[in-house]
Amino acid sequence: MSIDIGLRSFISYIFSNPWFLAGGFIFYIFLYIVSVYFFGKKLGRNPLAKDYRLSPEPCVIDTKARDAVLKQRFKASQVPEKLDVIVIGSGAGGLTAAVLLSRAGLKVLVLEQHDQAGGCCHTFVEKGFEFDTGIHYIGKLQDGTVNRTLLDQLTCGQLRWAQMDDAFDQVAVGDTAKARIYKMKSGDERYVQNLKELFPEEKEAIIKYMELVKDASASMFGYSMLKILPRYIAQFLVYSGLYKLVLKCYRKGYTDTTLQEVLDGLTNNKELKLVLSYICGDYGVFPNEVPFMLHAALIDHYTRGAFYPVGGTSEIAFHMIQSIEKAGGKVLVQAPVTKILCDSSGRVNGVQVGKNDCEIHASYIVSDAGAVNTFKTLLPEAIAKSSFIYPTIAKVGSSVSFITTFIGIEGSSSDLNLPASNIWHYNTDDISKALEEYLSMKPEDIEDIKIPFGFISFPSAKDPIWEKKFPGKSSALVITLAKWEWFSKWKDEKIRHRGDHYEGIKDIIGRQMWQQCIDLFPQLDGKKVYLEVGTPVSNQYYLACPQGEMYGLDQGKQRFSADAAWRLRVDTDIPGLLITGQDTLSCGFTPAVIFGLLCASQILNRNLYTELLKLRKMITKIDSARKIECLKKDE
């Protein structure tokens, strides 16, 4: 009894004196670093030791030449021998890891189930029109930024970026025929000043909101640390409760407080609340459910402006694949991985491709196929269920699905005066209520659908060389949220043969979404020459999303809890298996790329983010010296 009382007193003393606990934690980290330094795995080769940029060449627009890179069909004879790494999926995270690992001297094979590589970066051409499928704009790509430096290295400097319009996003509120338009301007100061001009009576609320955005966005680093720190240190932080003291995002409640709660505490102006939360479609969670930290990080990502790849979004994969091949790797399509293979000890050691029992072995498997596919379908059930990641998948759940209407338009973007910006339309200023009511619709009522929200994008206006590829033509996408259950009964039907009922529903949706375009851009009336609607079952077929989901796992509060944060990481507890892509940090292109880099870091046992910062510093000096030299010559 006395021992029990003494133990409880000791524990009580520790937790009532958090700095004592912090000191113990620091000592633990010191011991860990010492053990890694003296007894850890050998460092791999540094793939960021030099500048890989070359002088940019003109974009390749020849279809056959592009297909030769993006559509290399799987054949067993093309698989390199003695593989070190197999990457499942060719999204941004998987390709990033593959480029870096290949350059570090590892033999890498990327396997893609679709008929072309790129994941959500891929494009397709129908009836003479090209459409993007997942990347509509990216922020923080100015020269010299960390993101730009990394992408330049991954693509040998061949991937160029076009800045979109100064007003990169436009918010349309109310009936589309007479909508009120609010433009989001580029630049930290201009972004804020523009909001003040739009809502002059709400200057104080806007200033406070932007202060919170900056603070909450910066705090996301702490959330990331639970994924980057060695697993046992992250676990210790979470289970001891120490994370609440040392990580700002949890200490200040930015992961528990919703966007709606923040806005309600700042203003009663419903229209301002809508304009400040318009971007919720980029993470697929309502304002009353999304953690303020995630929203803040996204706002901060775009305030300086938005960019689009010159030549279209397939340029990303097109140039990354060439980097992989130059380093001895291979990217093959129409190669659906049906199983992840494990040895008797539980270590992954290969994959099965297709249904013909073609087995390919490697020391490491990197899955860019999503957590649900990886743990619910590909891994042996017993091994998957033994992982600390498995229960988290059910707790977090999958993100919402979506419908995309692809529209081909007669006339060039310049002639039609189409903007290189995105238009977010809401028919009401109460986003959460409208979307909740919309998504509560039952499958049998789908024919009476009334769409309250639409995201409109014109890829043809964003790409400066579009006119060279498709003269006299323009393309538009209109995207809205959807439920998998509305279309799931057609999931097993053959594509393009799902019947009149399915096609009839698509027609109803397509006409509504096209009408949104015409109302906002009357000059488009009578210009439509092609229209196709992609549903959640289309997403499942082309992108291998189990329920047609938009962003992998859900982006709600549970996803950003400390417990989920340390579990959803690149290094799993299954030996030899790593995961990358949207299910590691958060949704979006940039998080996928950064965690592709961290995935490569794990395999190489080298901090590649630090190496990237070193390389960036070196490049900045070199580029500055070149500019000075050029100026001297001009004189």
C-alpha positions in Angstrom: 0.0 0.0 0.0 2.8 2.5 0.9 4.5 1.7 -2.4 1.3 2.4 -4.3 0.7 5.7 -2.5 4.4 6.7 -3.1 4.1 5.9 -6.8 0.9 7.9 -7.1 2.5 10.8 -5.3 5.5 10.6 -7.6 3.3 10.6 -10.7 1.2 13.4 -9.3 4.3 15.4 -8.6 5.6 14.9 -12.2 2.4 16.0 -13.8 2.0 19.0 -11.5 5.5 20.1 -12.5 5.5 20.0 -16.3 8.9 21.5 -16.7 10.3 18.5 -14.8 8.6 16.3 -17.4 10.0 18.5 -20.1 13.5 18.1 -18.8 13.1 14.4 -18.8 11.8 14.5 -22.4 14.9 16.6 -23.5 17.2 14.0 -21.8 15.3 11.2 -23.6 15.8 13.0 -27.0 19.5 13.4 -26.2 19.9 9.7 -25.5 18.0 8.9 -28.7 20.2 11.1 -30.8 23.4 9.6 -29.3 22.1 6.1 -30.0 21.2 7.0 -33.6 24.5 8.7 -34.2 26.7 5.9 -32.9 24.5 2.8 -33.7 22.0 3.9 -36.3 21.6 3.0 -39.9 24.2 4.2 -42.4 23.4 7.4 -44.2 22.2 7.0 -47.8 23.6 9.1 -50.7 22.3 12.7 -50.8 20.1 13.3 -53.9 20.1 17.0 -53.2 23.9 17.5 -53.1 23.9 19.4 -56.4 21.8 21.7 -58.5 20.0 19.6 -61.1 18.5 22.5 -63.0 19.1 22.7 -66.8 18.2 25.5 -69.2 14.4 25.1 -69.8 13.4 23.7 -73.2 10.2 24.4 -75.0 7.2 22.3 -73.9 6.7 19.1 -75.8 3.3 19.2 -77.3 3.5 16.2 -79.6 1.1 13.6 -78.3 3.2 10.6 -79.3 6.3 12.0 -77.6 4.3 12.7 -74.4 2.6 9.3 -74.4 6.1 7.7 -74.7 6.8 9.1 -71.3 3.4 9.1 -69.5 1.9 5.9 -70.9 4.6 3.2 -70.7 2.5 0.1 -70.4 3.5 -2.6 -67.9 5.4 -5.6 -69.2 7.3 -8.0 -66.9 10.2 -7.7 -69.3 10.5 -4.0 -68.5 10.9 -4.4 -64.8 14.4 -3.6 -63.7 16.3 -6.4 -61.9 17.3 -6.3 -58.2 14.9 -3.5 -57.2 15.4 -1.6 -54.0 12.0 0.2 -53.9 8.6 -0.3 -55.5 6.2 2.7 -55.4 2.5 2.0 -55.7 0.8 4.9 -57.4 2.2 7.7 -59.5 0.7 10.7 -57.7 2.8 13.7 -56.6 4.0 12.1 -53.4 5.0 8.8 -55.0 6.9 10.4 -57.9 8.7 12.8 -55.6 10.0 9.9 -53.5 10.9 8.0 -56.6 13.0 10.9 -58.1 14.9 11.4 -54.9 15.5 7.7 -54.2 16.6 7.1 -57.8 19.1 9.9 -57.6 20.4 8.4 -54.4 21.4 5.3 -56.4 18.5 3.0 -55.5 16.7 1.0 -58.2 13.1 2.2 -58.2 10.0 1.0 -60.0 6.7 3.0 -60.0 3.5 1.1 -60.7 0.3 3.0 -61.8 -3.1 1.3 -62.2 -4.4 3.9 -64.7 -3.4 4.1 -68.4 -1.3 7.1 -67.8 0.9 8.3 -64.9 0.4 11.3 -62.7 -2.5 10.5 -60.4 -4.4 13.7 -59.8 -1.8 15.6 -61.9 -2.9 13.7 -65.1 -4.9 15.3 -67.9 -7.0 13.8 -70.7 -8.0 14.9 -74.1 -11.5 14.4 -75.5 -12.9 15.8 -78.8 -9.9 18.1 -79.1 -10.1 19.6 -75.6 -7.7 19.0 -72.8 -8.9 18.8 -69.1 -7.0 18.7 -65.9 -8.3 16.4 -63.1 -7.0 17.5 -59.7 -4.5 20.3 -59.8 -6.2 23.7 -60.4 -3.8 26.1 -58.7 -0.8 26.0 -56.4 0.6 28.7 -54.0 4.0 29.6 -52.8 5.9 29.0 -56.0 7.7 32.3 -56.4 11.4 32.1 -57.3 13.5 31.2 -54.3 10.7 29.6 -52.2 11.3 26.2 -50.7 8.5 24.6 -52.8 9.8 26.1 -56.0 13.4 24.9 -55.2 12.2 21.4 -54.6 10.1 21.2 -57.8 12.9 22.7 -59.9 15.1 19.9 -58.6 12.6 17.2 -59.2 12.0 18.3 -62.8 15.6 19.5 -63.7 14.2 23.0 -64.0 12.0 22.1 -67.0 8.7 22.6 -65.2 7.7 26.3 -65.6 5.0 28.1 -63.7 2.6 30.8 -64.9 1.2 33.2 -62.3 -2.6 33.4 -62.5 -4.6 36.6 -62.4 -4.0 39.1 -59.7 -7.5 38.1 -58.4 -6.7 34.4 -58.3 -10.0 33.5 -56.7 -13.4 35.1 -57.1 -16.3 34.5 -54.8 -19.8 34.7 -56.3 -22.7 34.9 -53.8 -26.4 34.5 -54.5 -28.3 33.7 -57.6 -25.7 33.2 -60.4 -27.6 35.5 -62.8 -27.1 38.5 -60.4 -24.3 37.3 -58.1 -22.3 39.6 -55.9 -18.6 39.1 -56.8 -15.7 39.4 -54.4 -12.2 39.1 -55.7 -9.3 37.8 -53.7 -6.1 39.8 -54.6 -2.5 38.5 -54.6 0.1 39.8 -52.1 0.1 39.8 -48.3 -0.8 43.5 -47.9 -3.1 43.7 -50.9 -5.0 40.6 -49.8 -5.9 42.3 -46.5 -6.4 45.8 -48.0 -8.8 44.4 -50.6 -10.9 42.7 -47.9 -11.0 46.0 -46.0 -12.2 47.8 -49.1 -14.9 45.1 -49.7 -16.1 45.3 -46.1 -15.1 48.8 -44.8 -17.2 48.5 -41.7 -15.4 45.2 -40.7 -11.8 46.4 -40.7 -11.2 45.4 -37.1 -12.6 41.9 -37.6 -10.5 41.4 -40.8 -7.3 42.5 -39.1 -7.9 40.1 -36.2 -8.8 37.3 -38.6 -5.5 37.7 -40.5 -3.5 37.8 -37.3 -5.1 34.5 -36.3 -4.5 33.1 -39.8 -0.8 33.9 -39.6 -0.4 32.4 -36.1 -2.5 29.3 -36.7 -0.7 28.6 -40.1 2.7 28.9 -38.4 1.5 26.5 -35.7 1.0 23.7 -38.3 4.7 23.1 -37.9 4.0 21.6 -34.5 1.4 19.2 -36.0 3.9 18.2 -38.6 6.5 17.4 -35.9 4.4 14.6 -34.5 4.8 13.0 -37.9 8.5 13.9 -38.4 9.9 13.1 -35.0 10.9 9.5 -34.3 7.8 7.5 -33.6 8.6 6.7 -30.0 9.3 10.4 -29.2 6.0 11.4 -30.8 4.2 8.7 -28.9 5.8 9.9 -25.6 4.7 13.5 -26.3 1.1 12.4 -27.0 0.7 9.8 -24.2 2.3 12.0 -21.6 0.2 15.0 -22.6 3.4 17.1 -23.1 2.4 17.9 -26.6 -0.2 20.3 -25.2 2.6 22.3 -23.7 5.2 22.3 -26.4 3.2 22.4 -29.6 1.4 25.7 -30.2 -1.3 24.2 -32.5 -2.6 22.1 -29.6 -1.8 24.6 -26.8 -3.8 27.3 -28.5 -6.6 25.0 -29.6 -6.2 25.6 -33.4 -6.8 21.9 -34.1 -10.0 21.8 -31.9 -11.5 25.1 -32.8 -13.4 25.2 -36.0 -13.4 27.9 -38.6 -17.0 28.7 -37.8 -16.2 29.2 -34.2 -13.4 31.7 -35.0 -15.6 33.7 -37.4 -18.5 33.8 -35.0 -16.2 35.3 -32.4 -15.1 38.0 -34.8 -18.2 39.3 -36.7 -21.9 38.9 -37.2 -21.7 39.8 -40.9 -22.8 36.7 -42.7 -21.5 37.7 -46.1 -18.0 38.4 -44.6 -18.1 35.0 -42.9 -18.8 33.5 -46.3 -16.0 35.4 -48.1 -13.5 34.4 -45.4 -14.5 30.7 -45.6 -15.1 30.4 -49.4 -12.1 28.1 -49.9 -13.6 25.2 -47.9 -14.0 23.2 -51.1 -10.2 22.9 -51.2 -10.3 20.6 -48.2 -13.9 19.3 -48.5 -15.0 20.1 -44.9 -17.7 22.6 -43.8 -16.7 25.7 -41.9 -18.4 24.3 -38.8 -16.3 21.1 -38.9 -12.9 22.1 -40.2 -10.0 22.8 -37.8 -9.1 26.5 -38.0 -5.4 25.5 -38.4 -6.0 23.7 -41.7 -8.0 26.6 -43.1 -5.4 29.1 -42.0 -2.6 27.1 -43.6 -4.5 27.1 -46.9 -5.3 30.9 -46.8 -1.6 31.6 -46.0 -0.6 29.3 -48.9 -2.4 31.5 -51.4 -2.2 35.1 -50.2 0.9 35.8 -52.3 -0.8 34.6 -55.4 -1.4 31.3 -57.3 0.4 29.5 -60.1 -0.4 26.9 -62.8 2.0 24.7 -64.8 2.9 26.0 -68.2 1.7 23.3 -70.6 -0.9 21.9 -68.2 -0.8 19.8 -65.1 0.5 16.7 -66.8 3.8 18.5 -67.2 4.5 17.7 -63.5 4.5 13.9 -64.1 6.0 14.3 -67.6 9.2 15.9 -66.2 9.4 13.9 -62.9 9.3 10.6 -64.9 12.2 11.7 -67.1 14.2 12.5 -63.9 13.4 9.0 -62.6 14.4 7.3 -65.8 17.7 9.3 -66.1 18.6 7.9 -62.7 17.8 4.3 -63.8 14.2 4.0 -62.5 11.0 3.1 -64.4 7.4 4.2 -64.3 4.9 1.7 -65.8 1.1 2.1 -66.2 -1.8 -0.3 -66.5 -0.1 -2.1 -63.6 -2.7 -2.5 -60.9 -1.1 -3.7 -57.7 -3.5 -6.3 -56.2 -1.4 -7.4 -53.2 1.5 -6.3 -51.0 3.6 -9.3 -50.3 5.1 -10.1 -46.9 7.6 -12.7 -45.7 7.1 -15.0 -42.8 8.4 -12.4 -40.3 5.8 -9.8 -41.4 8.2 -7.7 -43.4 6.9 -6.5 -46.8 9.0 -7.7 -49.7 7.1 -7.2 -52.9 3.9 -6.7 -54.7 1.6 -8.7 -57.0 0.5 -7.0 -60.2 -2.8 -7.8 -61.8 -4.6 -11.1 -61.4 -1.9 -13.2 -63.2 0.2 -13.7 -60.1 3.1 -11.6 -61.5 5.2 -11.0 -58.4 7.9 -8.3 -58.1 10.1 -8.1 -55.1 12.0 -5.2 -53.5 13.4 -4.2 -50.1 11.0 -1.3 -49.6 7.4 -0.7 -50.7 6.2 2.9 -50.8 2.4 3.2 -51.1 1.0 6.3 -52.7 -2.3 4.5 -53.1 -4.0 6.0 -50.0 -4.3 4.6 -46.5 -7.7 2.9 -47.2 -6.4 1.0 -50.2 -3.1 0.1 -48.5 -4.5 -1.2 -45.3 -8.0 -2.4 -46.3 -7.2 -4.0 -49.6 -3.5 -4.6 -50.4 -1.9 -5.8 -47.2 -2.7 -9.2 -45.7 -5.6 -8.7 -43.3 -3.8 -9.9 -40.2 -0.7 -7.7 -40.8 -2.9 -4.7 -41.6 -4.9 -5.0 -38.4 -1.8 -5.3 -36.3 -0.7 -1.8 -37.4 -1.2 1.3 -35.2 -2.5 3.0 -38.4 -5.4 0.5 -39.0 -7.9 1.8 -36.3 -7.1 5.4 -37.1 -8.5 4.9 -40.7 -11.9 4.1 -39.3 -11.8 6.9 -36.7 -10.9 9.5 -39.3 -13.0 8.2 -42.1 -12.9 9.1 -45.8 -13.3 12.6 -47.3 -16.3 13.7 -49.3 -16.6 12.8 -53.0 -17.3 15.2 -55.9 -18.8 15.6 -59.3 -16.9 17.3 -62.2 -18.5 18.6 -65.4 -15.9 18.9 -68.2 -16.9 21.4 -70.9 -15.4 22.1 -74.3 -16.0 25.6 -75.6 -15.8 27.1 -79.1 -13.5 30.1 -79.1 -10.2 31.0 -77.5 -9.9 32.1 -73.9 -8.7 35.6 -75.0 -11.6 36.1 -77.4 -14.1 34.9 -74.8 -12.4 37.0 -72.1 -12.1 34.1 -69.7 -10.2 34.7 -66.4 -7.1 32.9 -65.3 -8.7 32.5 -61.9 -11.1 30.3 -60.1 -14.7 31.2 -59.4 -16.4 29.9 -56.2 -20.2 30.2 -56.4 -22.5 29.8 -53.4 -26.2 30.4 -53.7 -26.4 31.4 -50.0 -24.3 33.0 -47.3 -24.8 30.0 -44.9 -22.3 27.5 -46.4 -22.5 24.9 -43.7 -26.3 24.7 -43.6 -26.7 24.7 -47.4 -24.1 22.0 -47.9 -25.4 19.8 -45.1 -28.9 19.9 -46.5 -27.6 19.2 -50.0 -25.4 16.2 -48.9 -28.3 14.8 -46.8 -30.2 14.1 -49.9 -31.2 10.4 -50.4 -30.1 8.4 -53.5 -33.7 8.1 -54.7 -34.1 11.9 -54.7 -31.0 12.5 -56.9 -33.1 13.4 -60.0 -34.4 16.5 -58.1 -30.9 17.7 -57.2 -30.4 21.4 -56.7 -26.7 22.3 -56.5 -25.9 25.1 -54.0 -22.2 25.3 -54.7 -19.8 25.2 -57.7 -16.1 25.7 -58.4 -15.4 27.0 -61.9 -12.0 26.8 -63.5 -10.8 27.5 -67.1 -7.6 25.5 -67.6 -7.3 27.1 -71.1 -7.0 30.5 -69.6 -4.4 29.5 -67.0 -2.0 27.8 -69.4 -0.1 30.4 -71.5 0.7 27.9 -74.3 -2.8 26.4 -74.6 -3.5 28.3 -77.8 -0.5 26.6 -79.5 -1.9 23.2 -78.6 -5.7 23.8 -79.1 -6.2 26.9 -81.2 -9.6 28.5 -81.2 -10.8 26.3 -78.3 -11.3 26.7 -74.5 -12.0 24.3 -71.6 -14.0 24.7 -68.4 -14.5 22.6 -65.3 -17.3 22.9 -62.9 -16.9 20.9 -59.7 -19.3 20.4 -56.8 -19.4 18.0 -53.8 -21.3 14.7 -53.9 -22.1 11.6 -51.9 -20.7 8.2 -52.9 -24.0 6.6 -51.9 -25.9 8.6 -54.6 -24.0 6.6 -57.3 -22.6 3.5 -55.6 -25.2 1.2 -57.2 -23.5 1.7 -60.5 -19.9 1.0 -59.2 -19.8 -2.5 -60.7 -21.2 -1.5 -64.1 -18.9 -1.2 -67.0 -17.7 2.3 -67.7 -19.8 4.1 -70.5 -22.3 1.3 -70.2 -24.1 2.2 -66.9 -27.5 2.7 -68.4 -30.1 5.4 -69.2 -30.9 6.2 -65.6 -27.3 6.9 -64.8 -26.8 9.0 -68.0 -30.0 10.9 -67.3 -28.8 11.9 -63.8 -25.5 13.1 -65.3 -27.5 15.1 -67.9 -29.5 16.8 -65.1 -26.3 17.7 -63.2 -24.4 18.8 -66.3 -27.1 21.2 -67.4 -27.3 22.8 -64.0 -23.5 23.2 -63.8 -23.3 24.6 -67.3 -26.1 27.0 -66.5 -23.9 28.4 -63.6 -21.2 29.1 -66.2 -23.5 30.8 -68.6 -25.1 33.0 -65.8 -21.7 34.1 -64.6 -20.1 34.4 -68.1 -23.0 35.2 -70.6 -20.5 35.3 -73.5 -20.4 31.5 -73.3 -24.0 31.0 -74.2 -24.2 28.9 -77.4 -20.5 28.1 -77.3 -20.6 24.6 -75.7 -19.5 21.8 -78.1 -18.6 19.1 -75.6 -19.9 18.2 -72.1 -19.2 15.2 -69.9 -19.9 14.6 -66.2 -17.6 12.6 -64.0 -19.3 11.1 -60.9 -17.9 9.5 -57.8 -17.9 6.1 -59.6 -15.9 7.8 -62.4 -13.4 8.9 -59.7 -13.2 5.4 -58.4 -12.4 4.0 -61.8 -9.8 6.5 -63.0 -8.2 7.5 -59.7 -8.7 4.3 -57.7 -10.4 6.2 -54.8 -12.4 3.5 -52.9 -15.5 5.7 -52.6 -14.6 8.4 -55.1 -13.3 10.6 -52.4 -11.7 13.9 -53.2 -9.0 14.1 -50.6 -8.2 10.7 -49.2 -8.9 10.6 -45.5 -11.3 13.2 -44.1 -9.8 16.6 -43.2 -12.0 17.2 -40.1 -10.9 17.6 -36.5 -10.3 13.9 -35.8 -7.7 13.9 -38.6 -5.7 16.6 -36.8 -6.0 15.2 -33.3 -2.6 14.4 -31.7 -3.4 10.7 -31.6 -4.1 10.6 -35.4 -1.2 12.9 -36.1 1.6 10.6 -34.8 0.0 7.5 -36.4 -0.6 8.8 -39.9 3.1 9.1 -40.8 5.4 8.0 -43.6 7.2 5.3 -41.5 4.7 2.6 -40.6 5.2 -0.1 -38.0 5.2 -2.7 -40.7 8.8 -3.3 -41.6 9.7 -2.2 -45.1 6.4 -0.3 -45.7 6.2 3.5 -46.0 3.2 5.6 -47.1 3.2 9.0 -48.9 0.6 11.3 -50.5 -2.4 13.1 -49.1 -2.9 10.7 -46.1 0.3 11.7 -44.4 0.2 15.5 -43.6 -3.0 16.8 -45.2 -4.7 17.1 -48.6 -3.2 18.9 -51.5 -0.3 18.9 -53.9 2.3 20.6 -51.8 1.8 18.4 -48.7 2.1 15.3 -50.9 5.3 16.5 -52.5 6.9 17.5 -49.1 6.0 14.2 -47.6 7.3 12.4 -50.6 10.6 14.1 -49.7 10.3 12.9 -46.1 9.4 9.4 -47.3 12.7 9.3 -49.2 14.4 10.7 -46.1 13.3 7.7 -44.1 14.6 5.2 -46.5 17.9 7.0 -46.9 18.2 7.8 -43.2 19.0 11.4 -44.1 17.2 14.6 -43.4 16.5 15.7 -46.9 14.5 18.7 -45.8 17.6 20.2 -44.2 19.6 19.2 -47.4 16.9 21.1 -49.4 17.4 24.2 -47.4 21.1 24.0 -47.8 20.7 23.6 -51.6 18.3 26.5 -51.7 20.8 28.7 -49.9 23.5 27.7 -52.4 21.3 28.3 -55.4 20.2 31.7 -54.2 23.9 32.8 -53.9 24.7 31.4 -57.4 21.6 33.0 -59.0 22.3 36.4 -57.3 25.9 36.3 -58.5 24.7 35.6 -62.1 22.3 38.5 -62.0 25.0 40.9 -60.8 27.3 39.7 -63.5 24.6 40.2 -66.2 23.9 43.7 -64.9 27.6 44.5 -65.2 27.7 43.3 -68.7 24.7 45.4 -69.6 26.5 48.5 -68.3 
